[in-house]
Amino acid sequence: MHNFIQKIAQELSLQNKQVVATLRLLEEGGTVPFISRYRKELTGSLDEVQVAAIRDRLSQLSELDKRRDAILKSIKEQEKLTHELEQEILTAETLSKLEDIYLPYKPKRKTKASMAREKGLEPLAKQILAQQDFNEQAFVDEKKGVKDGEEALAGARYIIAEWINEDGLIRDRLRKYFHQRATIKSRVITSKKEQAQKYKDYFEWEEAVKQVPSHRLLAMRRGEAELFLMLDLLPEEEGAIDLIEKEYLKGRNRASEQVKLAIHDAYKRLLSPSMETELRMASKKKADEEAIKVFADNLQKLLMAAPMGRKRVMAIDPGFRTGCKLVCLDEQGKLLHFEAIYPNEPQKKVMESGESIKHLVKRFDIQAIAIGNGTAGRETEQFVRDLNLGTSLLIVMVNESGASIYSASEIARNEFPDQDITVRGAVSIGRRLMDPLAELVKLDPKSIGVGQYQHDVDQAALKHSLDDVVMSCVNAVGVEVNTASEQLLTYVAGLGPQLASNIVAYRKENGPFKDRASIKKVPRLGEKAFEQAAGFLRVSESNNPLDNSAVHPESYALVKRMAKDLGCDVSDLMKNEELRKQLDPKRYMTEEVGLPTLKDILAELAKPGRDPREQFEAFEFAAGVNEPSDLKVGMKLPGIVTNVTNFGAFVDVGVHQDGLVHVSQLSNKFVSNPAEVVSVQQQVMVTVTEVDLERKRISLSMKDQSVTATQPKARQKKVQQPNDMQSKLQQLKGKFGK
């Protein structure tokens, strides 16, 4: 690990001591949220992104070292390891460099070159490569399988070709040439042309590999995987061969002609396929990283969407033939009632359905109605609005993406073993309105629908990145330990699935936790886990007000000392700003506690347990626009951003099909990164520019539009949330896991 400190510090523009402290904390079992929140003095106030970057770079360098050790061991066993070679291996900084060094020593299957060596042709190959006079007839030996001079020359060329292929300098130069000059060429497999229409844009396509956007590369690779397209990632052949010839051709004689033939063979048979494979892997990795970043950014915005908060909710999973499944939930999301209503075609039981809703609203004192945005969503929404249930009752369309997957999951079956999937789906829709984060953590993020080719990227890297995002969001918000689901608790720093399960089991058996300290009674939850998790867990009913804040228990004594110095108790200190203003943080500094932590404590005392998510705003689509056929070019409509990609943003305008705002239509100014202009869940105004009903494509523009929807038809209601939820989360920076 010590070998990596300076390298990581230089790469990430950090001080050595920051890297040392972070690596030590990680080695001791520290989590990224805990280290960045509660160990600022040690790390020099590194944020989550920086801590995660140190962690991930250490992992990458450790993997490189493992490969280095394996290569050294292999060459040692062959008794070919010299001091110079060992130093070359030890100083190699990239995997490709390591593999280039190892290539001549790598155990091979039988090759054309190895068979030529068995025939005694290596001396001839050396003579030719030196471009000296040679006599191929001297190597003709029918017993060894060399019938004539031409066969001897061919064998010698195979050996030279292998030497060229194993030349680290040539491989390095060619690698750079491929990365700089290669183009990706896509063409359709003629016999598949009819079935491959969704890849029509790539039937004849060519562009520089270094410039191809991630979404385009991944689309072409998917077409290739589905056997519709053929791809080549190659530079101009003449330039590549010329690069080799400059190194190997020394004259214009008979030997040089043989070397030239060997160079062509080496490039076409060995180097070009090898370099293309490397380029495919490198370009795929780059495209994966970009796509994963897009997904991570979108997921973060979705998870941190404003919660409505604890209210009594009626949730409706809409439908036509099978009716609408309706559920009523209490403030905690507990299921109180469920039934089916049939306000839409074909049954059209409008009056009966209306009476049922009115009765249930009154019976359960419903404060908000959540309606899924799937099939029959807009029709059901209009039906509910026409009931005139009162202006104080919110009616909100909720993105139900992934709700059907949740309803069929083991998690849902465990929560509602006696209910069918339609009831579970409706419950999920209602809970998603109350608290998107708490509900969405129950889903595999890939099923939420905010990614870009998420099924085509490296799945391990994707999971690593998304787990970081979910953990960051959960710990930024904090978790009420007495009501949180097992899935939500799983993402609390220091816990994980087993301890989360133990907490829920203990809670069921012993009742709610009375304070933070009692969490230590949970089986297998030791001091280390408590240290990591405690600051992110809330106990709102505790007698100690600090238990419902982000102040870590290790700082309780410090806060009590502050209160004692002012002649008040802790609750007074939290309620009274004038008292807090009298505190001088510098008086409480110690070797362990510095100004960063003290400032965090004072900020938390001012707004204990505050929710960093934005204030909730109810949203309403334009009336009378329910289907794509209702859209007309030039219409200005309110919408909600559902997905942001590298090529633009998808916006739901209430017609069961998202429209695309291409990157060129996002702003009057040039935009290179759509995420700089819009984000998932953002309310926007768009103009319809094209409607292609046959291809099911809607094109939209945000040029000359305000980013936030403020149009008259989109009534917006701000809902006051508990614990002063108006403060905003500082945007998570960069990409997790990279």
DAZIVEN-V707386 format. One record per backbone hydrogen bond with DSSP energy under -0.5 kcal/mol. CO is the residue of the C=O (numbers start at 1). NH is the residue of the N-H. If there is no record, write none. Layout:
co->CO nh->NH
co->CO nh->NH
//
This chain:
co->1 nh->4
co->1 nh->5
co->2 nh->5
co->4 nh->8
co->5 nh->9
co->6 nh->10
co->7 nh->11
co->8 nh->12
co->9 nh->14
co->10 nh->13
co->15 nh->18
co->15 nh->19
co->16 nh->20
co->17 nh->21
co->18 nh->22
co->19 nh->23
co->20 nh->24
co->21 nh->25
co->22 nh->26
co->23 nh->27
co->24 nh->28
co->25 nh->30
co->26 nh->29
co->31 nh->35
co->32 nh->36
co->33 nh->37
co->34 nh->38
co->35 nh->39
co->39 nh->43
co->40 nh->44
co->40 nh->45
co->47 nh->51
co->48 nh->52
co->49 nh->53
co->50 nh->54
co->51 nh->55
co->52 nh->56
co->53 nh->57
co->54 nh->58
co->55 nh->59
co->56 nh->60
co->57 nh->61
co->58 nh->62
co->59 nh->63
co->60 nh->64
co->61 nh->65
co->62 nh->66
co->63 nh->67
co->64 nh->68
co->65 nh->69
co->66 nh->70
co->67 nh->71
co->68 nh->72
co->69 nh->73
co->70 nh->74
co->71 nh->75
co->72 nh->76
co->73 nh->77
co->74 nh->78
co->75 nh->80
co->76 nh->79
co->80 nh->82
co->82 nh->86
co->83 nh->87
co->84 nh->88
co->85 nh->89
co->86 nh->90
co->87 nh->91
co->88 nh->92
co->89 nh->92
co->94 nh->98
co->95 nh->99
co->96 nh->100
co->97 nh->101
co->98 nh->102
co->99 nh->103
co->102 nh->105
co->102 nh->106
co->103 nh->106
co->111 nh->115
co->112 nh->116
co->113 nh->117
co->114 nh->118
co->115 nh->119
co->116 nh->121
co->117 nh->120
co->121 nh->125
co->122 nh->126
co->123 nh->127
co->124 nh->128
co->125 nh->129
co->126 nh->130
co->127 nh->132
co->128 nh->131
co->135 nh->138
co->136 nh->139
co->137 nh->140
co->141 nh->144
co->141 nh->145
co->141 nh->146
co->142 nh->145
co->145 nh->147
co->146 nh->141
co->148 nh->152
co->149 nh->153
co->150 nh->154
co->151 nh->155
co->152 nh->156
co->153 nh->157
co->154 nh->158
co->155 nh->159
co->156 nh->160
co->157 nh->161
co->158 nh->162
co->159 nh->163
co->160 nh->164
co->161 nh->165
co->162 nh->166
co->164 nh->167
co->166 nh->168
co->167 nh->171
co->168 nh->172
co->169 nh->173
co->170 nh->174
co->171 nh->175
co->172 nh->176
co->173 nh->177
co->174 nh->178
co->175 nh->179
co->176 nh->180
co->177 nh->181
co->178 nh->182
co->182 nh->209
co->183 nh->185
co->183 nh->234
co->184 nh->207
co->185 nh->232
co->186 nh->205
co->187 nh->230
co->188 nh->190
co->189 nh->192
co->190 nh->193
co->192 nh->196
co->194 nh->197
co->196 nh->199
co->197 nh->200
co->199 nh->202
co->200 nh->203
co->202 nh->205
co->203 nh->188
co->205 nh->186
co->207 nh->184
co->208 nh->211
co->208 nh->212
co->209 nh->212
co->213 nh->217
co->214 nh->218
co->215 nh->219
co->216 nh->220
co->217 nh->221
co->218 nh->222
co->219 nh->223
co->220 nh->224
co->221 nh->225
co->222 nh->226
co->223 nh->228
co->223 nh->229
co->224 nh->227
co->228 nh->189
co->230 nh->187
co->232 nh->185
co->232 nh->234
co->234 nh->183
co->236 nh->240
co->237 nh->241
co->238 nh->242
co->239 nh->243
co->240 nh->244
co->241 nh->245
co->242 nh->246
co->243 nh->247
co->244 nh->247
co->244 nh->248
co->245 nh->249
co->248 nh->250
co->253 nh->257
co->254 nh->258
co->255 nh->259
co->256 nh->260
co->257 nh->261
co->258 nh->262
co->259 nh->263
co->260 nh->264
co->261 nh->265
co->262 nh->266
co->263 nh->267
co->264 nh->268
co->265 nh->269
co->265 nh->270
co->266 nh->270
co->266 nh->271
co->267 nh->272
co->270 nh->274
co->271 nh->275
co->272 nh->276
co->273 nh->277
co->274 nh->278
co->275 nh->279
co->276 nh->280
co->277 nh->281
co->278 nh->282
co->279 nh->283
co->280 nh->284
co->281 nh->285
co->282 nh->286
co->283 nh->287
co->284 nh->288
co->285 nh->289
co->286 nh->290
co->287 nh->291
co->288 nh->292
co->289 nh->293
co->290 nh->294
co->291 nh->295
co->292 nh->296
co->293 nh->297
co->294 nh->298
co->295 nh->299
co->296 nh->300
co->297 nh->301
co->298 nh->302
co->299 nh->303
co->300 nh->304
co->302 nh->305
co->304 nh->614
co->309 nh->311
co->311 nh->313
co->312 nh->367
co->312 nh->368
co->313 nh->315
co->313 nh->329
co->314 nh->370
co->315 nh->327
co->316 nh->318
co->316 nh->372
co->317 nh->325
co->320 nh->323
co->324 nh->326
co->324 nh->341
co->325 nh->317
co->326 nh->339
co->327 nh->315
co->328 nh->336
co->328 nh->337
co->329 nh->313
co->330 nh->333
co->334 nh->330
co->337 nh->328
co->339 nh->326
co->341 nh->324
co->342 nh->349
co->344 nh->348
co->348 nh->350
co->349 nh->353
co->350 nh->354
co->351 nh->355
co->352 nh->356
co->353 nh->357
co->354 nh->358
co->355 nh->359
co->356 nh->360
co->357 nh->361
co->358 nh->362
co->359 nh->363
co->360 nh->364
co->361 nh->366
co->362 nh->365
co->367 nh->394
co->368 nh->314
co->369 nh->396
co->370 nh->316
co->371 nh->398
co->374 nh->377
co->376 nh->380
co->377 nh->381
co->378 nh->382
co->379 nh->383
co->380 nh->384
co->381 nh->385
co->382 nh->386
co->384 nh->387
co->385 nh->388
co->390 nh->393
co->392 nh->394
co->394 nh->369
co->396 nh->371
co->398 nh->373
co->398 nh->400
co->400 nh->403
co->402 nh->406
co->403 nh->407
co->404 nh->408
co->406 nh->409
co->406 nh->412
co->409 nh->413
co->410 nh->414
co->411 nh->415
co->412 nh->416
co->416 nh->419
co->420 nh->424
co->421 nh->425
co->422 nh->426
co->423 nh->427
co->424 nh->428
co->425 nh->429
co->426 nh->430
co->427 nh->431
co->428 nh->432
co->429 nh->433
co->430 nh->434
co->431 nh->435
co->433 nh->308
co->434 nh->309
co->435 nh->439
co->436 nh->440
co->437 nh->441
co->439 nh->442
co->440 nh->443
co->443 nh->445
co->444 nh->447
co->445 nh->448
co->453 nh->456
co->453 nh->457
co->458 nh->462
co->459 nh->463
co->460 nh->464
co->461 nh->465
co->462 nh->466
co->463 nh->467
co->464 nh->468
co->465 nh->469
co->466 nh->470
co->467 nh->471
co->468 nh->472
co->469 nh->473
co->470 nh->474
co->471 nh->475
co->472 nh->476
co->473 nh->477
co->474 nh->478
co->479 nh->481
co->479 nh->538
co->480 nh->483
co->480 nh->484
co->485 nh->489
co->486 nh->490
co->487 nh->491
co->488 nh->491
co->489 nh->492
co->489 nh->496
co->490 nh->496
co->492 nh->495
co->496 nh->500
co->497 nh->501
co->498 nh->502
co->499 nh->503
co->500 nh->504
co->501 nh->505
co->502 nh->506
co->503 nh->507
co->504 nh->508
co->505 nh->509
co->506 nh->510
co->507 nh->511
co->516 nh->519
co->517 nh->520
co->518 nh->521
co->519 nh->522
co->522 nh->525
co->524 nh->526
co->526 nh->530
co->527 nh->531
co->528 nh->532
co->529 nh->533
co->530 nh->534
co->533 nh->536
co->533 nh->537
co->534 nh->537
co->536 nh->479
co->538 nh->481
co->539 nh->542
co->543 nh->545
co->544 nh->547
co->545 nh->548
co->546 nh->549
co->547 nh->539
co->552 nh->555
co->553 nh->556
co->555 nh->559
co->556 nh->560
co->557 nh->561
co->558 nh->562
co->559 nh->563
co->560 nh->564
co->561 nh->565
co->562 nh->566
co->563 nh->568
co->564 nh->567
co->569 nh->573
co->570 nh->574
co->571 nh->575
co->572 nh->576
co->575 nh->577
co->576 nh->580
co->577 nh->581
co->578 nh->582
co->579 nh->582
co->580 nh->583
co->583 nh->585
co->584 nh->587
co->585 nh->588
co->586 nh->589
co->592 nh->594
co->593 nh->590
co->594 nh->598
co->595 nh->599
co->596 nh->600
co->597 nh->601
co->598 nh->602
co->599 nh->603
co->600 nh->604
co->601 nh->605
co->602 nh->606
co->603 nh->607
co->605 nh->608
co->607 nh->610
co->610 nh->612
co->612 nh->729
co->616 nh->719
co->618 nh->717
co->619 nh->397
co->622 nh->625
co->624 nh->626
co->627 nh->630
co->628 nh->631
co->632 nh->635
co->635 nh->637
co->635 nh->688
co->637 nh->686
co->639 nh->684
co->640 nh->652
co->641 nh->681
co->643 nh->650
co->645 nh->648
co->647 nh->663
co->648 nh->645
co->649 nh->661
co->650 nh->642
co->650 nh->643
co->651 nh->653
co->651 nh->659
co->652 nh->640
co->655 nh->628
co->659 nh->651
co->659 nh->661
co->660 nh->662
co->660 nh->700
co->661 nh->649
co->662 nh->665
co->663 nh->666
co->665 nh->702
co->665 nh->703
co->673 nh->676
co->674 nh->677
co->674 nh->678
co->679 nh->682
co->682 nh->641
co->684 nh->639
co->686 nh->637
co->687 nh->701
co->688 nh->634
co->690 nh->699
co->691 nh->693
co->692 nh->696
co->692 nh->697
co->697 nh->692
co->698 nh->660
co->699 nh->689
co->699 nh->690
co->700 nh->662
co->701 nh->687
co->702 nh->705
co->706 nh->685
co->711 nh->714
co->713 nh->715
co->717 nh->618
co->718 nh->720
co->719 nh->616
co->721 nh->724
co->721 nh->725
co->723 nh->611
co->724 nh->727
co->735 nh->738
//
